[in-house]
Amino acid sequence: MWDAFTNWMSGWIGQVEGAVFQDVVLPVVYHLGFGGYAEEAFTGTEWLLAGIVQIIVMILILGPLEKLRPVEAVTDRRAIRVDILYTVIHRLGLFRLAMFFLLDPLSDLIEGHLRLLGWQRVNVEDWWPALTASPLVSFLIYLVLFDLVDYWYHRFSHTYRWWWSLHALHHSQRQMTLWSDNRNHLLDDILRDTVFAVIALAVGVEPSQYILLVALSQLLQSLQHANLRVHFGALGERLLVSPRFHRTHHAVGLGHETAGKAGKPMRLGGCNFGVLFPWWDMMFGTAVFTDRYYQTGVRDQMPPPTGRNRDYGRGFFAQQWYGVKRLLRLH
């Protein structure tokens, strides 16, 4: 039954993609003189449609849920509008389009040299042929594998001060909502997309499968960041990252810091780094399960004596510029 459903879905989605590509995207590509990138434009169409579906779900389902059970009243609408801009840039494929023109020639060069040296992709399907015969099983294996990598990527961004200087922008949102997931510094996004593109290339993920993996992950992360007083119960909290579990990761002085030894100041660290599954936090000792819904933000945003009133910027360009200054220790 699953195979019949997936075949029906892929056929229907393929028809929509084909129509949008032929009638909308391809004429624009040729009009702009980029006819040589027609194949890449089709992949861009997949990203575009996946992003549109995500935004529709966010507006029609997650938005009303936030209004039904909010953790706190939203008082800073301007901050939310900036987060919406980040979401549009990332979910509709605009950032990945820029990344393509920036990194694709480099990735082709590297892959070409590796092939000359005899390197071959290590496809997950080749590890356990009998186990991965089902497309659903192979998809779930990729999902778990990428989530493990994401856990360590996320944890490292809280470990090294230069990296935290960029990632701190994500944590600086003090009115966390369903739009907050993509509030990131672009340099951090470039690094992350590069790492995951290399891993996807190494393990042989097909482009359409990779798009689905990313889209599902992003949609679940929108739920996790939602201003939503929801948890999944004693068992569910340990199976899937919930809004409450992830809100603890954003908690001031808790989710991004670890208490030092007696008499020592707080240091970089934190808890609840899991992106989709809390299993990795439980396995590596960074899980904190609580009944509370904490205030979110970065401690140095707070007024003295708790913090030092650090400004993370109000608009998109200010936030990006301040991130560069933090990286260079000028701010």
C-alpha positions in Angstrom: 0.0 0.0 0.0 2.8 2.4 0.8 4.4 1.8 -2.6 1.1 2.5 -4.3 0.6 5.7 -2.3 4.2 6.9 -3.0 3.8 6.2 -6.7 0.6 8.1 -6.8 2.1 11.1 -4.9 5.3 11.1 -6.9 3.2 11.0 -10.1 1.0 13.9 -9.0 3.9 16.0 -7.7 5.8 15.2 -10.9 3.0 16.6 -13.0 2.9 19.8 -11.0 6.6 20.2 -11.2 6.6 19.6 -14.9 3.9 22.2 -15.5 5.6 24.9 -13.4 9.0 24.2 -14.9 7.8 24.2 -18.5 5.3 27.1 -18.3 7.0 29.4 -15.7 10.6 28.6 -14.9 12.1 27.5 -18.2 10.8 30.6 -20.2 12.4 32.8 -17.6 15.7 30.9 -17.6 15.9 31.2 -21.4 14.9 34.8 -21.4 17.7 35.6 -19.0 20.2 33.7 -21.2 20.8 30.8 -18.8 19.6 28.0 -21.1 22.7 26.0 -20.2 21.4 25.6 -16.7 18.0 24.1 -17.6 18.7 20.9 -15.6 19.7 22.9 -12.5 16.6 25.1 -13.0 14.5 21.9 -12.7 16.1 21.1 -9.3 15.5 24.8 -8.3 11.8 24.2 -9.2 11.7 21.3 -6.8 13.1 23.5 -4.1 10.6 26.2 -4.9 7.6 23.9 -4.7 8.8 22.2 -1.5 9.2 25.7 0.0 5.7 26.8 -1.1 4.2 23.7 0.5 6.0 24.4 3.7 4.9 28.0 3.9 1.3 27.0 3.2 1.4 24.4 6.1 3.0 27.0 8.4 0.3 29.6 7.7 -2.7 27.3 7.7 -1.7 24.9 10.5 1.1 26.1 12.7 -0.1 29.7 12.7 -3.6 28.9 14.1 -2.0 26.5 16.6 0.2 29.4 18.0 -2.9 31.5 18.5 -4.7 28.7 20.3 -1.9 27.8 22.8 0.8 30.5 22.9 3.6 30.4 25.4 3.6 34.2 25.5 2.0 37.2 23.9 3.8 38.6 20.8 4.8 42.2 21.4 7.6 42.7 18.8 5.9 42.3 15.4 8.9 43.9 13.6 11.2 41.1 14.8 8.8 38.5 13.5 8.6 40.3 10.1 12.4 40.0 9.8 12.2 36.3 10.6 9.6 35.9 7.8 12.1 37.4 5.4 14.7 34.9 6.5 12.1 32.1 5.9 11.2 33.3 2.4 14.9 33.5 1.4 15.6 30.0 2.6 12.4 28.0 2.0 11.8 29.3 -1.6 15.3 28.3 -2.6 16.8 31.8 -3.1 19.7 31.1 -0.8 20.4 27.7 -2.5 20.3 29.4 -5.9 23.0 31.8 -4.7 24.9 28.8 -3.2 24.7 27.0 -6.5 26.4 29.7 -8.5 29.0 30.1 -5.7 29.8 26.5 -4.9 28.8 24.3 -7.9 31.9 24.9 -10.0 34.1 24.1 -6.9 32.2 20.9 -6.0 32.4 19.7 -9.7 36.2 20.3 -9.6 36.6 18.5 -6.3 34.5 15.5 -7.4 36.4 15.3 -10.7 39.7 15.1 -8.9 38.4 12.5 -6.4 37.2 10.3 -9.2 40.6 10.5 -10.9 42.0 9.2 -7.6 39.6 6.2 -7.7 37.1 7.5 -5.2 33.6 6.1 -5.4 30.4 7.2 -3.6 29.5 5.0 -0.6 25.7 4.7 -1.1 23.7 3.8 2.0 21.7 1.3 -0.2 25.0 -0.6 -0.7 25.5 -1.1 3.1 22.4 -3.2 3.7 20.9 -4.1 0.3 18.1 -6.3 1.8 17.2 -3.7 4.4 17.1 -0.7 2.1 15.2 -2.4 -0.7 12.2 -0.2 0.3 12.4 3.5 -0.6 10.7 4.3 2.8 13.4 2.4 4.7 16.3 4.0 2.9 14.7 7.5 3.4 14.4 6.9 7.1 18.0 5.7 7.3 19.2 8.9 5.6 17.0 11.0 7.9 18.5 9.4 11.0 22.0 9.7 9.6 21.7 13.3 8.7 20.1 14.1 12.1 23.1 12.6 13.8 25.4 14.8 11.8 23.1 17.8 12.5 23.4 17.1 16.2 27.2 17.4 16.2 27.2 20.3 13.8 24.8 22.2 16.1 26.7 21.2 19.2 30.0 22.4 17.7 28.4 25.8 16.9 27.9 26.2 20.6 31.4 25.0 21.5 33.8 27.3 19.5 33.5 31.0 20.2 34.1 32.1 16.6 31.3 29.8 15.5 29.0 30.9 18.3 29.5 34.5 17.3 27.6 33.7 14.1 25.1 31.1 15.5 24.2 33.5 18.4 22.0 35.5 15.9 19.7 32.5 15.8 19.4 32.6 19.6 18.9 36.4 19.8 15.2 36.2 18.9 13.4 36.9 22.2 9.9 36.4 20.6 10.4 32.9 19.2 7.7 31.8 16.7 7.2 29.4 13.9 9.2 31.8 11.6 12.3 31.7 13.8 14.0 28.6 12.4 15.8 30.3 9.5 17.0 33.3 11.5 20.7 32.6 10.9 23.8 34.3 9.8 24.4 33.7 6.1 28.0 32.7 6.8 26.8 30.0 9.1 24.3 28.9 6.5 27.0 28.7 3.8 29.1 26.5 6.1 26.2 24.3 7.0 25.0 23.8 3.5 28.5 23.0 2.3 29.0 20.4 5.0 25.6 18.7 4.3 26.0 18.9 0.5 29.4 17.2 0.8 27.9 14.5 3.0 24.9 14.0 0.7 27.4 13.6 -2.2 29.5 11.1 -0.2 26.6 8.8 0.7 24.8 9.0 -2.6 21.6 10.8 -1.8 19.6 11.5 -4.9 18.8 15.2 -5.4 15.0 14.8 -5.1 15.4 12.6 -2.0 17.7 15.2 -0.5 15.1 18.0 -1.1 12.5 15.9 0.7 14.8 15.2 3.6 15.6 19.0 4.0 11.9 20.0 3.5 10.6 17.5 6.2 13.4 18.6 8.6 12.7 22.3 8.1 8.9 21.9 8.6 9.5 20.0 11.8 11.9 22.7 13.0 9.3 25.3 12.3 7.0 23.4 14.7 9.8 23.2 17.3 10.4 27.0 17.2 6.6 27.8 17.4 5.3 30.0 20.2 3.3 26.9 21.2 2.6 25.6 24.7 2.9 21.9 23.6 4.8 18.8 24.7 4.6 15.2 23.5 4.2 13.4 26.8 6.8 11.4 28.8 7.4 9.0 25.9 6.9 11.3 22.9 9.3 13.9 24.3 12.0 11.2 24.0 11.1 10.2 20.5 10.8 13.6 18.7 12.0 17.1 19.6 9.0 19.0 20.8 8.5 22.8 21.1 9.0 22.6 24.8 12.2 20.6 24.5 13.7 23.0 21.9 12.5 26.1 23.8 14.8 24.9 26.6 17.7 25.0 24.1 16.8 28.6 23.5 16.5 29.5 27.2 18.5 32.4 28.5 21.6 31.3 30.3 20.7 27.6 30.0 20.3 26.5 26.4 23.6 28.0 25.2 25.7 28.1 28.3 27.1 25.7 30.9 27.9 26.6 34.5 31.6 26.5 35.2 33.3 25.2 38.3 32.8 26.9 41.6 33.7 30.6 41.3 34.1 30.3 37.5 31.9 32.2 35.0 29.4 30.5 32.6 31.0 29.0 29.5 29.8 28.0 26.1 27.9 24.8 26.0 24.2 24.2 26.7 21.7 21.4 26.2 19.1 19.9 23.8 21.1 20.2 20.6 19.0 17.5 18.8 17.4 18.8 15.6 14.7 16.2 15.0 15.3 13.5 17.5 16.3 13.9 21.2 18.0 10.5 21.1 21.5 12.0 20.5 21.1 14.4 23.5 20.1 11.4 25.7 23.0 9.3 24.3 25.7 12.0 24.7 24.4 13.5 28.0 23.1 16.9 26.8 19.3 16.3 27.3 17.3 18.4 29.7 13.7 17.5 30.1 11.6 20.0 32.0 8.0 21.1 32.5 8.9 24.8 32.2 8.7 27.2 29.2 11.6 29.5 29.6 12.3 33.0 28.4 14.4 32.9 25.2 17.3 34.9 24.0 21.0 35.4 24.7 22.2 36.3 28.2 24.4 39.2 27.0 21.3 40.9 25.5 20.0 41.4 29.0 20.6 44.6 31.0 23.3 44.6 33.7 24.1 42.9 35.9 22.7 39.8 34.1 24.0 40.8 30.7 25.6 43.8 29.0 22.8 45.1 26.6 24.6 43.7 23.5 22.8 44.8 20.3 22.2 42.0 17.8 20.5 44.3 15.3 16.9 45.0 14.4 16.9 44.5 10.7 18.3 41.9 8.3 21.4 43.8 7.2 22.2 45.0 10.7 22.0 41.5 12.1 24.3 40.2 9.4 26.8 43.1 9.9 26.8 42.7 13.7 27.5 39.0 13.2 30.6 39.8 11.1 31.8 42.3 13.8 31.3 39.7 16.5 33.3 37.2 14.5 36.1 39.8 14.2 35.7 40.7 17.9 34.8 44.3 16.9 31.4 44.3 18.6 
